Amino acid sequence: MTSIEAPILILGGTGTVGSRIASQLASQGIPTLIASRNPPPSSSLSHVNFDWDDPYTWEPIFLSKTNSTEGTTTEPEQAQQSSKPQPAPQPIKSIYLVAPPSLSGDRPMIEFIEFARSRGVHRFILQSASSIEAGGPLMGKVHAYLRELGQRGDVEWGVLRPTWFQQNIAEQPTHKESIRSESKIYSATEDGKIPWVSADDIASVAVRALTGEEAPNTEWMVLGPELLSYDEIAEILTEVLGRKIVHVDLSSAELEKRHARFGMPEEYARMMSAMDTAIKFGAENRTNDVIFSVTGTAPKKFRDYAMSVKDVWETRMEGMGLEGKA
């Protein structure tokens, strides 16, 4: 790794992967700045407010003094402040890019990349997805854009394309609540298999991409070590929890409606349902050794993750607040 003085910027730094990247960087003594709409509940890391849809939140990231809790100033106050020394530009070593939850999020992402380049940033690492090729929707367009810049020698770049997170089963309300209250897990994948990956392993790969002497300048498919269908996930959960967990296979339309009931926007629900259909036809039936080859550490298996968080799926006896068995 390089000797790093300028901070590494983690967009979406309070999210599933971003928070883990920030934690790993901090544990290595690497200056880190996390950016998100809301600050983390408790963290010693520097934080700045950031909103993809509000370019006024972009500039403070690149100033040496930022304060996410400061309010707006009046015009007289601004005039008075203009005579004071202004914060010096803050160099950013590299940026981890996480897309906003919007199907049109590629536009602000590309605009932000250009904004950051104008502030001297040269390395960008994008979190995309195994199901999205370069030039595809959303992150796919940003992927293609970074690749083009890289081929011209304008940036150092990398794209991580992780498959489905192991953490989804415990953290996404659609899965967590159905396992807890119904002892069921729903999908539209039939017996399609997925190389479920740990967010901790994705973060470890990201840290190497952000800090290595040489940037990846390519894409990395970040896949877990074993192929598991939802039926097999249900079997593992049955063993871990000591009660029968059943996989319920839905049609694509049924899954789309289920996502919508949990508040997912219609377009996004349709896209997520289509991804399950792709899994059914083998789109995720693959694995590789990227995690080990990049980090030198064996990737985590789903059973170990399930054991570590099994309390989140424990049922509770209604009205009593006591744990029980279904």
C-alpha positions in Angstrom: 0.0 0.0 0.0 1.0 3.6 -0.5 1.7 6.1 2.3 -1.5 8.1 2.3 -1.9 11.5 3.8 -4.9 12.8 1.8 -8.2 11.2 2.9 -10.1 8.6 1.0 -13.7 9.6 0.3 -16.4 7.0 0.8 -19.7 8.0 -0.7 -22.6 6.1 0.9 -20.2 5.7 3.8 -22.9 4.7 6.3 -24.2 1.9 4.0 -23.7 -1.9 4.1 -20.4 -1.8 2.2 -19.3 1.8 2.7 -19.4 1.6 6.5 -17.2 -1.5 6.4 -14.7 0.1 4.0 -14.5 3.1 6.3 -13.9 0.8 9.4 -11.2 -1.2 7.6 -9.4 2.0 6.5 -9.6 3.5 9.9 -8.2 0.4 11.5 -5.2 0.8 9.3 -4.7 4.4 10.2 -5.7 5.7 6.8 -7.4 9.1 6.8 -11.0 8.6 5.8 -14.0 10.9 5.0 -17.4 9.5 4.9 -20.2 11.2 3.0 -23.9 10.5 3.2 -27.2 12.3 3.7 -27.2 11.5 7.4 -24.2 11.1 9.8 -23.6 7.7 11.3 -25.2 7.2 14.8 -21.7 7.0 16.4 -18.4 7.2 14.7 -15.0 8.8 15.2 -14.6 9.3 11.5 -15.0 12.6 9.7 -18.3 13.0 8.0 -19.8 15.5 5.6 -23.4 15.8 4.3 -23.7 14.6 0.7 -26.7 14.4 -1.6 -26.4 13.2 -5.2 -29.3 15.5 -6.1 -27.9 18.6 -4.4 -24.7 19.8 -6.0 -24.4 22.4 -3.3 -23.3 19.6 -1.0 -20.4 18.6 -3.2 -18.1 21.6 -2.8 -17.7 21.3 1.0 -16.2 17.8 0.6 -13.1 19.4 -1.1 -12.5 22.1 1.5 -10.2 21.5 4.5 -12.9 22.5 7.0 -16.4 21.0 6.7 -19.1 21.0 9.3 -22.2 18.9 8.5 -24.1 20.5 11.4 -23.8 24.1 10.3 -26.9 25.9 9.2 -27.3 28.3 6.3 -26.1 31.9 6.5 -27.9 35.1 5.7 -26.6 37.4 2.9 -25.0 39.9 5.4 -23.3 37.0 7.2 -22.0 35.7 3.8 -20.7 39.1 2.9 -18.9 39.4 6.3 -17.5 35.9 5.9 -16.3 36.6 2.4 -13.6 38.9 3.8 -12.3 36.2 6.1 -9.7 33.6 4.9 -11.5 30.8 3.1 -10.8 27.1 3.8 -8.0 25.8 1.7 -8.7 23.1 -0.9 -8.5 19.6 0.6 -6.9 16.9 -1.6 -8.8 13.7 -1.9 -6.7 10.6 -2.6 -9.4 8.4 -4.1 -13.2 8.1 -4.1 -15.5 5.1 -3.6 -18.7 5.6 -5.6 -22.0 4.1 -4.6 -25.0 4.8 -6.8 -28.1 6.6 -5.5 -31.3 4.5 -5.3 -32.6 5.8 -8.6 -32.8 4.4 -12.1 -31.6 7.7 -13.4 -28.7 8.0 -11.0 -26.0 7.7 -13.7 -26.3 11.4 -14.7 -25.4 12.9 -11.3 -22.7 10.3 -10.8 -21.0 11.3 -14.0 -21.4 15.0 -13.2 -19.8 14.3 -9.8 -16.9 12.4 -11.3 -16.1 15.4 -13.5 -16.5 17.8 -10.5 -14.1 15.7 -8.4 -11.6 15.5 -11.3 -11.7 19.3 -11.5 -10.7 19.3 -7.8 -7.7 17.0 -8.5 -9.1 13.5 -7.8 -7.5 10.9 -10.0 -8.7 7.5 -8.7 -12.3 6.4 -8.7 -13.6 3.0 -7.6 -17.2 2.2 -8.5 -19.5 -0.3 -6.8 -21.6 -1.8 -9.5 -23.2 -5.3 -9.6 -22.5 -8.7 -11.1 -25.8 -8.5 -13.0 -24.9 -5.1 -14.7 -22.5 -5.1 -17.6 -20.5 -2.0 -18.7 -22.8 0.2 -20.7 -25.9 -1.3 -19.1 -28.4 0.7 -16.9 -27.4 3.0 -14.0 -24.0 1.8 -12.8 -23.3 0.2 -16.1 -23.2 3.7 -17.8 -20.9 5.0 -15.1 -18.7 1.9 -15.5 -18.4 2.5 -19.3 -17.6 6.2 -18.6 -14.8 5.4 -16.1 -13.4 2.8 -18.5 -13.3 5.3 -21.3 -11.6 7.9 -19.1 -9.1 5.2 -18.0 -8.3 4.2 -21.6 -7.5 7.8 -22.4 -5.2 7.9 -19.3 -7.3 10.6 -17.6 -8.1 8.6 -14.4 -7.1 5.5 -12.4 -10.2 3.4 -12.0 -11.8 0.2 -10.9 -15.3 -1.3 -10.9 -16.3 -3.9 -8.3 -19.2 -6.1 -9.4 -20.3 -8.0 -6.4 -23.1 -10.5 -6.5 -26.0 -10.7 -3.9 -24.9 -9.8 -0.4 -25.2 -12.4 2.4 -26.3 -9.5 4.6 -29.5 -9.1 2.5 -31.0 -12.1 4.3 -30.6 -10.5 7.7 -30.9 -6.8 6.9 -33.5 -6.4 4.1 -36.9 -6.1 5.7 -38.5 -8.3 3.0 -36.3 -11.2 4.1 -35.8 -10.5 7.8 -39.4 -10.1 8.7 -40.7 -13.0 6.7 -38.1 -15.3 8.3 -38.9 -14.0 11.8 -42.7 -14.0 11.6 -43.5 -16.6 8.9 -40.4 -18.9 8.9 -40.4 -18.3 5.1 -38.1 -16.7 2.6 -39.5 -15.5 -0.8 -37.9 -15.2 -4.2 -38.7 -15.8 -7.9 -35.5 -17.7 -8.6 -36.8 -21.3 -8.5 -33.6 -23.4 -8.1 -31.2 -20.9 -9.5 -28.0 -20.6 -7.7 -26.1 -17.5 -6.4 -22.5 -17.1 -5.1 -23.6 -15.2 -2.1 -20.8 -12.8 -1.0 -20.0 -11.2 2.4 -20.1 -7.4 2.5 -16.9 -7.6 4.6 -15.1 -9.3 1.7 -16.4 -6.7 -0.7 -15.0 -4.0 1.6 -11.7 -5.8 1.8 -11.4 -5.8 -2.0 -12.5 -2.2 -2.1 -9.7 -1.1 0.3 -7.1 -2.7 -1.9 -8.5 -1.0 -5.0 -8.6 2.4 -3.2 -5.2 2.2 -1.6 -3.0 0.0 -3.7 0.1 1.5 -5.5 -1.5 0.4 -8.8 -5.2 0.9 -9.4 -7.1 -2.1 -10.8 -7.9 -0.3 -14.1 -10.4 -3.1 -14.8 -13.5 -4.7 -13.4 -13.5 -7.3 -10.6 -16.4 -9.7 -10.3 -16.6 -10.1 -6.5 -18.3 -13.5 -5.8 -18.6 -15.7 -2.8 -17.1 -19.1 -2.4 -20.1 -21.4 -2.8 -23.2 -21.5 -5.0 -26.5 -21.7 -3.0 -30.1 -21.6 -4.2 -32.8 -20.1 -2.0 -33.8 -23.6 -1.1 -30.3 -24.3 0.2 -30.3 -20.9 2.1 -33.6 -22.1 3.7 -32.0 -25.4 4.7 -29.0 -23.6 6.3 -31.3 -21.3 8.2 -33.4 -24.3 9.4 -30.2 -25.8 10.9 -29.0 -22.6 12.4 -32.3 -21.5 13.9 -33.6 -25.0 14.9 -36.9 -24.5 13.2 -38.2 -25.2 9.6 -37.6 -22.3 7.2 -39.3 -22.7 3.8 -38.4 -21.1 0.5 -41.6 -19.8 -1.3 -41.0 -19.5 -5.0 -43.1 -16.7 -6.5 -43.8 -15.6 -10.0 -42.0 -12.5 -11.2 -45.3 -10.5 -11.0 -45.9 -11.7 -7.5 -42.5 -10.7 -6.3 -42.8 -7.3 -7.9 -46.0 -6.7 -5.9 -44.3 -8.0 -2.7 -41.5 -5.5 -3.2 -44.0 -2.7 -3.7 -45.8 -3.6 -0.5 -42.5 -2.9 1.3 -42.3 0.5 -0.2 -40.0 -0.1 -3.1 -40.7 2.3 -6.1 -42.5 0.6 -9.0 -39.6 0.8 -11.5 -37.1 -0.5 -9.0 -39.4 -3.3 -7.9 -39.8 -4.3 -11.6 -36.0 -4.3 -12.0 -35.4 -6.4 -8.9 -38.0 -8.9 -9.9 -36.3 -9.2 -13.3 -33.0 -9.9 -11.6 -34.6 -12.9 -9.8 -35.9 -14.2 -13.1 -32.3 -13.9 -14.5 -31.1 -16.0 -11.5 -33.6 -18.6 -12.3 -32.1 -19.0 -15.7 -28.5 -19.2 -14.4 -27.3 -15.7 -14.6 -25.5 -15.9 -11.3 -24.4 -19.6 -11.5 -20.6 -18.9 -11.3 -17.8 -18.2 -8.8 -14.2 -17.2 -8.9 -11.1 -16.5 -6.7 -11.0 -12.7 -6.9 -11.5 -12.2 -3.1 -8.6 -14.5 -2.2 -6.3 -13.3 -5.0 -6.8 -9.6 -4.1 -6.9 -9.8 -0.4 -5.1 -13.1 0.4 -7.9 -14.1 2.7 -10.5 -16.9 2.0 -14.0 -15.5 1.5 -16.6 -16.0 4.1 -19.3 -18.7 3.8 -23.0 -18.0 4.3 -23.4 -20.5 7.2 -20.8 -18.7 9.3 -22.5 -15.4 8.6 -25.9 -16.8 9.5 -24.6 -18.2 12.8 -23.1 -14.8 13.7 -26.4 -12.9 13.3 -29.0 -15.6 14.0 -30.6 -13.5 16.8 -32.2 -11.2 14.2 -34.4 -14.0 13.0 -35.6 -15.2 16.4 -39.4 -15.2 16.7 -41.1 -13.4 19.6 -44.2 -14.5 21.3 -46.9 -11.9 20.5 -47.7 -9.5 23.3 -45.1 -11.0 25.7 -41.8 -9.8 24.3 -40.3 -13.2 24.9 -38.4 -15.2 22.4 -40.1 -18.4 21.3 -39.9 -21.0 18.6 -42.2 -21.2 15.6 
